[in-house]
Amino acid sequence: MESRWFNLKDAAIAMRKKSASIKDIETRLKIPRSTLSGWLRVVKLRKSQKDLIHKRWRQRLVATRKRAIEWHNNQKISRLKEAEDQALKTLETIDASNPSILNLALSMLYLGEGFKKDTFGMGNSDPMILKLFVSLLLKIYLVSLDKLSCELHLRADQDPQKIKKYWSKELGIPIDNFKWVSIDRRTLGSPTYPHYKGVCVIRLGSIAIQRKLLYTSKIFCQRVAEKMRA
């Protein structure tokens, strides 16, 4: 019994002889691969034809991967935009000029990033985090800039004077406040990424502020956790 695609057999064989892949024939003629496999066994391809089919397959694979990457990138952009919109809606409900809100923000920041023992301060490689730390100290506790002591922890190929200028400008702290630089000799011979500006540490001789921030953040966390369980 002839299959319903039998009238396309000659066309399929002709395409195969012209170096068409089985997938191309299947797609164009709408013939099941199982049927094509039986018909096309009789077609013996030259090496040049096999190489051409493989080359086309590689080209399609590259194009498919490119489209997949573009799709994923577009999806990521869409998700990031959605997250940003949600964040903005949340922030619209918060009074960022309220001293209590700002103090809580500083307390939570310190709980996550600040030094917990012996000294009051914070170290980070992210300028944004340290900018917030310094800004809130100046705003809430009226700390004077000359009371802030700064130090840098750098890799072996970084220029201390250049990095001092970078952090001084980013944080708005006088360069004279940067008293000490530590160089990690273990990094000798290992190039540093251009965006990495080392770790900047900011210290302030006020354990009293440290205690208040840590108590504020811990008590807040406990109260919220208790309410969530209630």
N, CA, C and O of each residue as an XYZ file, in Angstrom:
920
protein
N       0.838     -1.200      0.000
C       0.000      0.000      0.000
C       0.871      1.248      0.000
O       1.743      1.408      0.854
N       0.631      2.125     -0.959
C       1.428      3.338     -1.071
C       1.010      4.340      0.005
O      -0.166      4.474      0.344
N       2.035      5.047      0.532
C       1.731      6.079      1.517
C       1.153      7.289      0.804
O       1.292      7.426     -0.411
N       0.507      8.162      1.558
C      -0.125      9.332      0.955
C       0.897     10.357      0.479
O       0.549     11.332     -0.187
N       2.185     10.124      0.833
C       3.230     11.057      0.379
C       4.012     10.502     -0.816
O       4.992     11.099     -1.261
N       3.552      9.326     -1.337
C       4.341      8.643     -2.370
C       4.558      9.512     -3.609
O       5.595      9.420     -4.266
N       3.567     10.360     -3.925
C       3.699     11.199     -5.116
C       4.805     12.257     -4.955
O       5.175     12.916     -5.926
N       5.329     12.417     -3.733
C       6.402     13.388     -3.486
C       7.774     12.720     -3.399
O       8.780     13.387     -3.158
N       7.810     11.413     -3.596
C       9.058     10.675     -3.444
C      10.126     11.170     -4.404
O      11.267     11.399     -4.004
N       9.763     11.333     -5.659
C      10.746     11.770     -6.655
C      11.296     13.161     -6.309
O      12.487     13.428     -6.466
N      10.407     14.033     -5.837
C      10.841     15.391     -5.468
C      11.807     15.339     -4.291
O      12.791     16.077     -4.248
N      11.515     14.456     -3.335
C      12.382     14.323     -2.165
C      13.755     13.809     -2.564
O      14.769     14.319     -2.087
N      13.799     12.811     -3.428
C      15.074     12.259     -3.880
C      15.861     13.293     -4.674
O      17.081     13.398     -4.543
N      15.142     14.062     -5.504
C      15.807     15.099     -6.296
C      16.440     16.152     -5.382
O      17.558     16.602     -5.631
N      15.727     16.540     -4.334
C      16.277     17.509     -3.388
C      17.508     16.947     -2.679
O      18.493     17.653     -2.465
N      17.436     15.672     -2.322
C      18.570     15.053     -1.636
C      19.792     15.024     -2.525
O      20.909     15.264     -2.067
N      19.583     14.730     -3.793
C      20.704     14.694     -4.742
C      21.333     16.073     -4.936
O      22.478     16.191     -5.370
N      20.559     17.120     -4.604
C      21.078     18.484     -4.699
C      21.633     18.976     -3.352
O      21.782     20.176     -3.120
N      21.931     18.011     -2.478
C      22.585     18.297     -1.185
C      21.663     18.901     -0.135
O      22.129     19.591      0.772
N      20.372     18.654     -0.243
C      19.455     19.112      0.802
C      19.528     18.155      1.983
O      19.656     16.945      1.798
N      19.448     18.686      3.178
C      19.444     17.835      4.366
C      18.067     17.202      4.531
O      17.076     17.677      3.977
N      18.029     16.129      5.301
C      16.748     15.467      5.550
C      15.789     16.433      6.247
O      14.591     16.436      5.965
N      16.308     17.231      7.138
C      15.463     18.208      7.841
C      14.864     19.211      6.869
O      13.686     19.552      6.975
N      15.676     19.692      5.911
C      15.173     20.647      4.916
C      14.053     20.030      4.081
O      13.043     20.676      3.802
N      14.246     18.785      3.692
C      13.236     18.102      2.876
C      11.971     17.890      3.692
O      10.863     18.118      3.206
N      12.140     17.457      4.925
C      11.006     17.231      5.824
C      10.202     18.517      6.009
O       8.971     18.498      5.976
N      10.903     19.627      6.202
C      10.239     20.911      6.435
C       9.505     21.394      5.185
O       8.369     21.861      5.260
N      10.168     21.276      4.042
C       9.591     21.824      2.809
C       8.448     20.980      2.274
O       7.423     21.522      1.861
N       8.606     19.650      2.274
C       7.597     18.781      1.659
C       6.594     18.211      2.660
O       5.622     17.563      2.271
N       6.834     18.455      3.958
C       5.916     17.974      5.001
C       5.792     16.458      5.006
O       4.709     15.905      5.195
N       6.913     15.807      4.795
C       6.929     14.342      4.782
C       7.581     13.866      6.082
O       8.630     14.395      6.450
N       7.010     12.899      6.785
C       7.599     12.399      8.022
C       9.018     11.886      7.812
O       9.325     11.279      6.786
N       9.869     12.136      8.784
C      11.272     11.733      8.673
C      11.409     10.222      8.522
O      12.289      9.740      7.810
N      10.542      9.486      9.191
C      10.617      8.015      9.094
C      10.415      7.557      7.657
O      11.054      6.605      7.208
N       9.524      8.236      6.935
C       9.284      7.894      5.527
C      10.480      8.297      4.671
O      10.918      7.539      3.807
N      11.005      9.499      4.919
C      12.146      9.991      4.147
C      13.371      9.096      4.316
O      14.087      8.825      3.352
N      13.606      8.644      5.535
C      14.789      7.828      5.798
C      14.814      6.588      4.916
O      15.871      6.187      4.430
N      13.640      5.976      4.708
C      13.574      4.798      3.848
C      13.811      5.137      2.382
O      14.532      4.425      1.682
N      13.207      6.217      1.924
C      13.350      6.607      0.526
C      14.786      7.012      0.183
O      15.291      6.686     -0.892
N      15.429      7.715      1.095
C      16.700      8.356      0.747
C      17.920      7.473      0.947
O      19.046      7.897      0.689
N      17.700      6.240      1.408
C      18.837      5.328      1.554
C      19.520      5.059      0.221
O      20.716      4.771      0.170
N      18.762      5.153     -0.836
C      19.316      4.832     -2.163
C      20.201      5.952     -2.706
O      20.933      5.752     -3.675
N      20.133      7.146     -2.074
C      20.910      8.288     -2.556
C      22.270      8.284     -1.869
O      22.356      8.434     -0.650
N      23.327      8.113     -2.651
C      24.689      8.121     -2.123
C      25.303      9.515     -2.336
O      25.477      9.965     -3.468
N      25.618     10.172     -1.244
C      26.164     11.523     -1.330
C      27.685     11.498     -1.408
O      28.351     10.672     -0.785
N      28.207     12.428     -2.192
C      29.654     12.601     -2.253
C      30.122     13.316     -0.982
O      29.324     13.913     -0.259
N      31.421     13.245     -0.729
C      31.968     13.895      0.460
C      31.706     15.403      0.423
O      31.410     16.015      1.450
N      31.818     15.989     -0.761
C      31.596     17.428     -0.882
C      30.157     17.792     -0.526
O      29.896     18.846      0.054
N      29.223     16.899     -0.883
C      27.823     17.149     -0.546
C      27.594     17.023      0.957
O      26.874     17.827      1.550
N      28.212     16.008      1.574
C      28.094     15.833      3.018
C      28.682     17.039      3.753
O      28.132     17.516      4.746
N      29.825     17.518      3.230
C      30.455     18.687      3.854
C      29.564     19.915      3.741
O      29.485     20.719      4.669
N      28.889     20.059      2.592
C      28.001     21.200      2.390
C      26.810     21.133      3.346
O      26.413     22.142      3.930
N      26.247     19.936      3.498
C      25.118     19.760      4.414
C      25.539     20.093      5.848
O      24.808     20.744      6.594
N      26.733     19.629      6.208
C      27.230     19.903      7.562
C      27.475     21.399      7.763
O      27.186     21.949      8.826
N      28.010     22.044      6.732
C      28.262     23.483      6.819
C      26.957     24.241      7.025
O      26.891     25.145      7.858
N      25.922     23.882      6.275
C      24.621     24.537      6.420
C      24.044     24.302      7.817
O      23.432     25.189      8.412
N      24.256     23.078      8.325
C      23.772     22.759      9.665
C      24.449     23.637     10.713
O      23.806     24.141     11.634
N      25.767     23.811     10.552
C      26.506     24.666     11.492
C      26.022     26.107     11.415
O      25.896     26.779     12.438
N      25.755     26.575     10.215
C      25.278     27.949     10.049
C      23.917     28.136     10.697
O      23.667     29.146     11.354
N      23.031     27.152     10.510
C      21.708     27.230     11.145
C      21.824     27.186     12.664
O      21.089     27.871     13.376
N      22.762     26.366     13.149
C      22.957     26.244     14.589
C      23.408     27.574     15.189
O      22.912     27.993     16.235
N      24.351     28.231     14.518
C      24.843     29.529     14.983
C      23.715     30.550     14.992
O      23.556     31.309     15.948
N      22.922     30.561     13.897
C      21.811     31.516     13.797
C      20.761     31.253     14.878
O      20.213     32.187     15.462
N      20.487     29.971     15.137
C      19.501     29.615     16.170
C      19.978     30.052     17.543
O      19.203     30.583     18.338
N      21.268     29.827     17.822
C      21.818     30.239     19.112
C      21.780     31.753     19.267
O      21.503     32.267     20.351
N      22.058     32.461     18.181
C      22.021     33.926     18.221
C      20.618     34.421     18.547
O      20.440     35.324     19.365
N      19.614     33.814     17.891
C      18.225     34.206     18.170
C      17.847     33.893     19.609
O      17.134     34.658     20.257
N      18.341     32.742     20.108
C      18.029     32.355     21.490
C      18.641     33.350     22.479
O      18.009     33.724     23.467
N      19.876     33.773     22.202
C      20.545     34.740     23.074
C      19.793     36.070     23.057
O      19.584     36.685     24.102
N      19.388     36.508     21.869
C      18.635     37.760     21.746
C      17.312     37.670     22.504
O      16.905     38.622     23.170
N      16.648     36.523     22.399
C      15.372     36.337     23.102
C      15.579     36.402     24.611
O      14.837     37.084     25.319
N      16.592     35.687     25.098
C      16.860     35.684     26.535
C      17.255     37.077     27.024
O      16.853     37.490     28.111
N      18.038     37.800     26.227
C      18.433     39.156     26.607
C      17.219     40.078     26.688
O      17.100     40.889     27.607
N      16.325     39.943     25.716
C      15.100     40.759     25.733
C      14.220     40.418     26.931
O      13.622     41.297     27.552
N      14.151     39.120     27.243
C      13.381     38.697     28.411
C      13.990     39.254     29.695
O      13.275     39.675     30.605
N      15.340     39.250     29.754
C      16.017     39.778     30.939
C      15.755     41.273     31.094
O      15.502     41.756     32.198
N      15.818     42.006     29.973
C      15.543     43.448     30.007
C      14.125     43.704     30.506
O      13.888     44.613     31.302
N      13.188     42.890     30.027
C      11.790     43.032     30.438
C      11.632     42.766     31.930
O      10.907     43.488     32.615
N      12.309     41.728     32.443
C      12.201     41.398     33.869
C      12.843     42.483     34.732
O      12.328     42.825     35.797
N      13.973     43.024     34.263
C      14.641     44.088     35.007
C      13.775     45.344     35.065
O      13.701     46.014     36.095
N      13.119     45.653     33.943
C      12.245     46.828     33.903
C      11.063     46.633     34.861
O      10.665     47.562     35.563
N      10.515     45.432     34.881
C       9.402     45.143     35.782
C       9.842     45.289     37.236
O       9.113     45.846     38.056
N      11.048     44.783     37.557
C      11.567     44.894     38.919
C      11.795     46.353     39.301
O      11.522     46.758     40.432
N      12.298     47.139     38.351
C      12.530     48.560     38.613
C      11.217     49.286     38.876
O      11.128     50.108     39.789
N      10.202     48.984     38.080
C       8.889     49.620     38.267
C       8.305     49.270     39.634
O       7.727     50.125     40.305
N       8.457     48.015     40.041
C       7.943     47.590     41.342
C       8.692     48.300     42.476
O       8.097     48.695     43.479
N      10.017     48.453     42.295
C      10.826     49.137     43.313
C      10.405     50.600     43.441
O      10.315     51.127     44.550
N      10.150     51.248     42.322
C       9.744     52.653     42.343
C       8.396     52.823     43.039
O       8.189     53.791     43.770
N       7.486     51.886     42.813
C       6.180     51.949     43.476
C       6.339     51.817     44.993
O       5.664     52.504     45.759
N       7.237     50.927     45.412
C       7.487     50.762     46.843
C       8.088     52.028     47.436
O       7.678     52.473     48.508
N       9.051     52.600     46.746
C       9.738     53.795     47.252
C       8.815     55.012     47.310
O       9.036     55.929     48.102
N       7.788     55.015     46.474
C       6.832     56.124     46.503
C       6.069     56.185     47.825
O       5.540     57.235     48.192
N       6.013     55.073     48.530
C       5.289     55.022     49.806
C       6.189     55.364     50.992
O       5.727     55.393     52.132
N       7.479     55.624     50.728
C       8.437     55.881     51.805
C       8.883     57.339     51.778
O       9.247     57.868     50.728
N       8.850     57.978     52.935
C       9.311     59.355     53.059
C      10.816     59.345     53.334
O      11.250     59.158     54.470
N      11.599     59.548     52.280
C      13.058     59.470     52.407
C      13.667     60.658     53.134
O      14.880     60.710     53.338
N      12.822     61.621     53.529
C      13.323     62.763     54.306
C      13.081     62.574     55.794
O      13.525     63.383     56.609
N      12.379     61.508     56.147
C      12.065     61.240     57.547
C      13.321     60.732     58.266
O      13.875     59.708     57.866
N      13.784     61.426     59.320
C      15.003     61.027     60.026
C      14.954     59.594     60.567
O      15.965     58.891     60.566
N      13.775     59.169     61.027
C      13.643     57.802     61.556
C      13.855     56.767     60.455
O      14.487     55.733     60.670
N      13.313     57.066     59.265
C      13.491     56.154     58.120
C      14.961     56.084     57.738
O      15.497     55.005     57.488
N      15.604     57.237     57.694
C      17.014     57.284     57.316
C      17.877     56.565     58.350
O      18.825     55.866     57.995
N      17.550     56.736     59.615
C      18.325     56.068     60.668
C      18.154     54.550     60.582
O      19.102     53.795     60.796
N      16.923     54.112     60.265
C      16.682     52.678     60.104
C      17.465     52.143     58.901
O      18.037     51.055     58.956
N      17.483     52.921     57.817
C      18.232     52.511     56.630
C      19.713     52.357     56.961
O      20.347     51.383     56.554
N      20.265     53.327     57.705
C      21.669     53.256     58.101
C      21.911     52.068     59.025
O      22.936     51.395     58.920
N      20.984     51.814     59.915
C      21.126     50.695     60.853
C      21.145     49.360     60.116
O      21.970     48.496     60.412
N      20.242     49.195     59.163
C      20.191     47.939     58.408
C      21.428     47.782     57.519
O      21.955     46.681     57.356
N      21.880     48.901     56.949
C      23.110     48.862     56.154
C      24.279     48.442     57.030
O      25.108     47.628     56.624
N      24.341     49.002     58.238
C      25.455     48.683     59.120
C      25.388     47.238     59.606
O      26.416     46.578     59.756
N      24.183     46.755     59.849
C      24.030     45.358     60.271
C      24.597     44.413     59.209
O      25.202     43.389     59.528
N      24.390     44.774     57.955
C      24.861     43.899     56.874
C      26.320     44.088     56.503
O      27.005     43.120     56.175
N      26.802     45.322     56.550
C      28.129     45.622     55.994
C      29.142     46.166     57.003
O      30.343     46.150     56.734
N      28.680     46.644     58.156
C      29.589     47.318     59.077
C      30.404     46.383     59.955
O      30.100     45.197     60.081
N      31.459     46.949     60.567
C      32.289     46.198     61.508
C      31.513     46.029     62.817
O      30.876     46.966     63.297
N      31.576     44.822     63.385
C      30.765     44.531     64.563
C      31.559     44.578     65.866
O      30.963     44.696     66.937
N      32.881     44.491     65.804
C      33.674     44.420     67.032
C      34.770     45.480     67.050
O      35.394     45.771     66.030
N      34.987     46.040     68.216
C      36.143     46.887     68.524
C      36.194     48.229     67.803
O      36.690     49.204     68.367
N      35.704     48.305     66.595
C      35.822     49.552     65.844
C      34.540     49.842     65.068
O      33.831     48.931     64.641
N      34.264     51.127     64.898
C      33.083     51.536     64.142
C      33.528     51.927     62.740
O      34.331     52.845     62.569
N      33.009     51.235     61.749
C      33.394     51.541     60.381
C      32.829     50.543     59.407
O      32.063     49.651     59.771
N      33.218     50.708     58.171
C      32.706     49.862     57.099
C      33.714     49.823     55.957
O      34.331     50.836     55.627
N      33.875     48.656     55.361
C      34.743     48.512     54.204
C      33.983     47.906     53.051
O      33.169     47.003     53.244
N      34.244     48.401     51.842
C      33.545     47.865     50.683
C      34.268     48.276     49.408
O      35.043     49.233     49.395
N      34.001     47.537     48.343
C      34.555     47.900     47.037
C      33.537     48.640     46.184
O      33.851     49.097     45.085
N      32.315     48.756     46.696
C      31.228     49.408     45.955
C      31.065     50.850     46.447
O      30.653     51.062     47.587
N      31.377     51.837     45.615
C      31.263     53.239     46.017
C      29.855     53.620     46.473
O      29.702     54.442     47.377
N      28.835     53.037     45.863
C      27.463     53.387     46.207
C      27.159     53.093     47.675
O      26.518     53.895     48.354
N      27.624     51.938     48.162
C      27.372     51.561     49.549
C      28.064     52.529     50.503
O      27.473     52.963     51.492
N      29.314     52.866     50.204
C      30.047     53.771     51.086
C      29.540     55.206     50.980
O      29.582     55.946     51.963
N      29.065     55.605     49.815
C      28.458     56.932     49.669
C      27.245     57.062     50.587
O      27.071     58.078     51.260
N      26.410     56.027     50.609
C      25.233     56.045     51.464
C      25.644     56.086     52.928
O      25.078     56.842     53.717
N      26.623     55.275     53.285
C      27.115     55.229     54.660
C      27.581     56.612     55.124
O      27.181     57.086     56.187
N      28.430     57.251     54.314
C      28.967     58.570     54.664
C      27.858     59.613     54.692
O      27.788     60.420     55.619
N      26.999     59.601     53.690
C      25.929     60.606     53.599
C      25.004     60.555     54.808
O      24.616     61.593     55.342
N      24.651     59.343     55.238
C      23.747     59.206     56.380
C      24.428     59.583     57.690
O      23.787     60.137     58.583
N      25.716     59.290     57.814
C      26.439     59.711     59.015
C      26.458     61.239     59.124
O      26.266     61.797     60.204
N      26.691     61.901     57.993
C      26.728     63.360     57.987
C      25.347     63.947     58.272
O      25.215     64.934     58.996
N      24.317     63.322     57.688
C      22.954     63.840     57.799
C      22.358     63.598     59.184
O      21.809     64.518     59.791
N      22.463     62.371     59.685
C      21.767     61.992     60.919
C      22.581     62.334     62.162
O      22.050     62.858     63.141
N      23.873     62.031     62.111
C      24.700     62.197     63.308
C      25.628     63.413     63.241
O      26.455     63.632     64.125
N      25.470     64.193     62.179
C      26.223     65.439     62.026
C      27.732     65.230     62.188
O      28.441     66.052     62.769
N      28.192     64.094     61.647
C      29.617     63.776     61.724
C      30.398     64.727     60.825
O      29.973     65.027     59.709
N      31.505     65.184     61.300
C      32.376     66.059     60.515
C      33.305     65.209     59.648
O      33.804     64.178     60.098
N      33.534     65.637     58.415
C      34.375     64.867     57.494
C      35.774     64.629     58.041
O      36.379     63.588     57.782
N      36.290     65.599     58.802
C      37.658     65.438     59.295
C      37.772     64.355     60.368
O      38.877     63.999     60.779
N      36.623     63.826     60.825
C      36.621     62.756     61.805
C      36.680     61.371     61.151
O      36.880     60.359     61.823
N      36.503     61.351     59.835
C      36.512     60.070     59.110
C      37.930     59.704     58.715
O      38.634     60.494     58.087
N      38.339     58.515     59.083
C      39.664     58.009     58.727
C      39.500     56.932     57.658
O      38.712     56.001     57.824
N      40.245     57.060     56.565
C      40.086     56.138     55.434
C      41.362     55.353     55.165
O      42.473     55.852     55.343
N      41.175     54.136     54.740
C      42.312     53.295     54.340
C      41.928     52.496     53.111
O      40.749     52.247     52.862
N      42.920     52.098     52.354
C      42.684     51.357     51.116
C      43.406     50.020     51.150
O      44.527     49.913     51.648
N      42.751     49.012     50.618
C      43.349     47.682     50.451
C      43.390     47.408     48.948
O      42.351     47.221     48.314
N      44.589     47.385     48.391
C      44.752     47.348     46.943
C      45.516     46.117     46.482
O      46.159     45.422     47.268
N      45.421     45.872     45.178
C      46.195     44.822     44.541
C      47.556     45.385     44.130
O      47.758     46.599     44.090
N      48.478     44.480     43.826
C      49.873     44.879     43.626
C      50.083     45.833     42.453
O      50.997     46.657     42.494
N      49.259     45.742     41.411
C      49.488     46.582     40.229
C      48.686     47.886     40.254
O      48.641     48.598     39.251
N      48.061     48.203     41.374
C      47.277     49.443     41.461
C      48.119     50.579     42.032
O      48.944     50.383     42.924
N      47.883     51.779     41.485
C      48.613     52.976     41.894
C      47.910     53.608     43.107
O      46.808     54.136     42.963
N      48.525     53.562     44.290
C      47.869     54.078     45.503
C      47.408     55.524     45.378
O      46.303     55.855     45.809
N      48.230     56.389     44.797
C      47.854     57.792     44.709
C      46.662     57.988     43.782
O      45.768     58.786     44.066
N      46.655     57.260     42.680
C      45.543     57.343     41.732
C      44.244     56.833     42.352
O      43.183     57.426     42.160
N      44.337     55.725     43.100
C      43.143     55.152     43.719
C      42.654     56.044     44.859
O      41.449     56.145     45.089
N      43.579     56.692     45.575
C      43.177     57.638     46.607
C      42.326     58.760     46.005
O      41.291     59.138     46.555
N      42.779     59.274     44.878
C      42.043     60.356     44.214
C      40.659     59.882     43.786
O      39.680     60.621     43.887
N      40.589     58.646     43.308
C      39.300     58.084     42.873
C      38.318     58.060     44.040
O      37.211     58.588     43.931
N      38.722     57.443     45.171
C      37.811     57.306     46.303
C      37.499     58.657     46.940
O      36.379     58.889     47.397
N      38.482     59.540     46.968
C      38.254     60.875     47.517
C      37.165     61.602     46.735
O      36.284     62.235     47.318
N      37.237     61.504     45.420
C      36.244     62.154     44.569
C      34.886     61.479     44.699
O      33.867     62.162     44.799
N      34.858     60.163     44.697
C      33.595     59.424     44.774
C      32.849     59.692     46.084
O      31.628     59.846     46.087
N      33.578     59.746     47.178
C      32.952     59.849     48.494
C      32.877     61.274     49.024
O      32.214     61.536     50.028
N      33.561     62.193     48.344
C      33.555     63.573     48.822
C      34.338     63.749     50.106
O      34.050     64.648     50.896
N      35.331     62.891     50.321
C      36.169     62.940     51.516
C      37.549     63.479     51.132
O      38.121     63.006     50.150
N      38.100     64.437     51.855
C      39.415     64.983     51.521
C      40.477     63.899     51.396
O      40.489     62.948     52.177
N      41.352     64.034     50.435
C      42.362     63.003     50.185
C      43.303     62.844     51.369
O      43.890     61.778     51.556
N      43.452     63.895     52.169
C      44.315     63.804     53.347
C      43.773     62.849     54.396
O      44.504     62.423     55.289
N      42.482     62.507     54.290
C      41.887     61.562     55.241
C      42.331     60.122     54.969
O      42.151     59.240     55.809
N      42.914     59.893     53.783
C      43.359     58.539     53.424
C      44.781     58.352     53.949
O      45.757     58.701     53.285
N      44.874     57.804     55.137
C      46.147     57.741     55.849
C      46.964     56.491     55.564
O      48.188     56.503     55.697
N      46.289     55.404     55.171
C      47.005     54.129     55.139
C      46.587     53.315     53.913
O      45.413     53.277     53.542
N      47.574     52.668     53.295
C      47.316     51.813     52.128
C      47.974     50.456     52.347
O      49.152     50.365     52.694
N      47.189     49.407     52.137
C      47.708     48.038     52.246
C      47.747     47.414     50.840
O      46.762     47.457     50.103
N      48.893     46.839     50.487
C      49.059     46.197     49.180
C      49.113     44.687     49.364
O      49.903     44.175     50.158
N      48.280     43.992     48.638
C      48.260     42.526     48.696
C      49.327     41.976     47.750
O      49.113     41.920     46.539
N      50.457     41.576     48.288
C      51.570     41.086     47.471
C      51.265     39.745     46.812
O      51.952     39.337     45.876
N      50.242     39.069     47.298
C      49.883     37.784     46.688
C      49.360     37.968     45.266
O      49.279     37.007     44.500
N      49.006     39.202     44.915
C      48.439     39.457     43.585
C      49.499     39.865     42.572
O      49.160     40.217     41.442
N      50.764     39.828     42.946
C      51.844     40.178     42.014
C      51.759     39.320     40.747
O      51.643     38.097     40.820
N      51.817     39.977     39.592
C      51.768     39.263     38.325
C      50.379     38.956     37.824
O      50.213     38.424     36.727
N      49.378     39.287     38.618
C      47.981     39.045     38.221
C      47.311     40.383     37.924
O      47.098     41.174     38.842
N      46.974     40.653     36.664
C      46.398     41.948     36.295
C      45.034     42.184     36.918
O      44.235     41.258     37.058
N      44.774     43.428     37.290
C      43.517     43.814     37.917
C      42.531     44.326     36.878
O      42.920     45.051     35.962
N      41.258     43.960     37.008
C      40.228     44.482     36.112
C      40.137     46.000     36.274
O      40.203     46.509     37.393
N      39.985     46.725     35.160
C      39.969     48.200     35.218
C      38.908     48.768     36.155
O      39.129     49.811     36.771
N      37.758     48.100     36.272
C      36.669     48.642     37.088
C      36.905     48.460     38.586
O      36.232     49.097     39.396
N      37.849     47.601     38.963
C      38.064     47.314     40.380
C      39.001     48.347     40.992
O      40.136     48.503     40.543
N      38.534     49.042     42.002
C      39.309     50.112     42.634
C      39.708     49.760     44.068
O      39.897     50.647     44.900
N      39.833     48.492     44.346
C      40.232     48.070     45.670
C      39.097     48.172     46.676
O      37.950     48.441     46.317
N      39.434     47.954     47.942
C      38.471     48.066     49.030
C      38.810     49.311     49.843
O      39.947     49.497     50.277
N      37.817     50.145     50.039
C      37.984     51.343     50.853
C      37.342     51.094     52.217
O      36.207     50.627     52.310
N      38.083     51.413     53.259
C      37.584     51.262     54.627
C      37.443     52.645     55.252
O      38.364     53.460     55.200
N      36.288     52.895     55.840
C      36.022     54.170     56.518
C      35.789     53.878     57.996
O      34.958     53.041     58.351
N      36.519     54.565     58.838
C      36.387     54.367     60.288
C      36.034     55.684     60.974
O      36.393     56.769     60.516
N      35.328     55.549     62.074
C      34.971     56.711     62.889
C      35.099     56.307     64.362
O      34.590     55.265     64.774
N      35.770     57.127     65.132
C      35.994     56.784     66.535
C      34.779     57.037     67.397
O      34.818     57.874     68.299
N      33.686     56.316     67.127
C      32.472     56.503     67.933
C      31.751     55.171     68.091
O      30.884     54.811     67.295
N      32.132     54.457     69.134
C      31.475     53.183     69.415
C      30.015     53.399     69.799
O      29.184     52.507     69.625
N      29.704     54.589     70.324
C      28.324     54.879     70.730
C      27.372     54.810     69.535
O      26.278     54.255     69.644
N      27.784     55.370     68.400
C      26.943     55.304     67.199
C      26.808     53.858     66.737
O      25.723     53.421     66.354
N      27.905     53.124     66.773
C      27.870     51.717     66.376
C      26.859     50.940     67.206
O      26.061     50.174     66.667
N      26.896     51.141     68.532
C      25.979     50.421     69.414
C      24.532     50.749     69.086
O      23.687     49.856     69.025
N      24.243     52.032     68.872
C      22.865     52.426     68.580
C      22.384     51.793     67.276
O      21.265     51.287     67.198
N      23.236     51.825     66.261
C      22.847     51.258     64.962
C      22.586     49.760     65.076
O      21.597     49.262     64.538
N      23.452     49.047     65.764
C      23.287     47.598     65.879
C      22.059     47.239     66.714
O      21.333     46.305     66.374
N      21.821     47.970     67.799
C      20.631     47.696     68.597
C      19.366     48.010     67.790
O      18.394     47.256     67.832
N      19.387     49.121     67.062
C      18.216     49.504     66.257
C      17.891     48.432     65.230
O      16.738     48.023     65.094
N      18.903     47.981     64.511
C      18.672     46.996     63.444
C      18.230     45.655     64.015
O      17.323     45.024     63.472
N      18.851     45.214     65.090
C      18.519     43.906     65.651
C      17.120     43.891     66.272
O      16.356     42.945     66.084
N      16.798     44.951     67.013
C      15.457     45.020     67.618
C      14.386     45.112     66.538
O      13.329     44.493     66.655
N      14.658     45.883     65.484
C      13.704     45.994     64.369
C      13.478     44.622     63.735
O      12.336     44.230     63.494
N      14.552     43.898     63.468
C      14.426     42.573     62.849
C      13.612     41.634     63.745
O      12.752     40.896     63.262
N      13.887     41.670     65.037
C      13.167     40.797     65.967
C      11.675     41.120     66.003
O      10.837     40.219     65.986
N      11.352     42.420     66.053
C       9.942     42.818     66.116
C       9.187     42.433     64.850
O       8.059     41.944     64.916
N       9.808     42.653     63.712
C       9.155     42.298     62.452
C       8.955     40.793     62.368
O       7.888     40.329     61.965
N       9.978     40.024     62.747
C       9.875     38.563     62.692
C       8.755     38.066     63.615
O       8.003     37.158     63.260
N       8.656     38.671     64.795
C       7.613     38.261     65.742
C       6.216     38.573     65.196
O       5.296     37.770     65.352
N       6.059     39.715     64.570
C       4.759     40.079     63.998
C       4.386     39.158     62.846
O       3.216     38.824     62.663
N       5.386     38.748     62.068
C       5.100     37.861     60.951
C       4.638     36.483     61.427
O       3.858     35.807     60.757
N       5.140     36.081     62.604
C       4.749     34.779     63.150
C       3.432     34.824     63.903
O       2.811     33.788     64.137
N       3.002     36.023     64.285
C       1.790     36.166     65.088
C       0.529     35.818     64.289
O      -0.578     35.888     64.821
